[in-house]
Amino acid sequence: MGIRPEEVRRVAELARLELRDEEVGRVAAELSAVLEYAAAIRRLETGPEAVDAPAAGETALRPDEPAPPALAPEQALAMAPQSVDGYFLVPAFVENVEP
């Protein structure tokens, strides 16, 4: 199940990618390898025991505890080029916007 160079060119065109002729063969081989890998995964025999679910009574969620901050707000603001009242000051980047 190989990808033909024409298919690679068409997909590249749809994705608005520019591929040189020497790249088309390499990309076709890489995409073919990905599709072969996906086909191999589809052929795997799986049963109910293969379902990735927590055992009864277990939870798949992490404990609801916030992680400690990596930096104190004062440390982060000390590294900022500009700050005002405990907030980072950034230049405006949207101008003349009318609702």
C-alpha positions, 0 to 999 in steps of 0.5 A: 500500500504505497503512496504514489508520487502523484498523490503526494503532489496532490496532497502537497497542493491541497496543503499549500506546501511546495515540494521539490521533485527530489523531495516527493519520493522521500515524502511518499516513502515516509507516508507509506511507512506511516500508513503501513504502521497504522495498518499493522496496528489495526491488525492487532487482536484486542479484547476487553482486557486491552481497554485502557481504563482504570480498575474498579475503585481507582481513579484516572484523575490526578489529585486536585492539588495545585502545583507550587508556582515556579516563580513568585510573582515578584520574581517574574515581574522583576524580569519584565521590561515593564510592569504596572500594579503587579501586572505585565505591561505590554504594548498594544498590538491591535489598532483602530478596531471598530466593533 
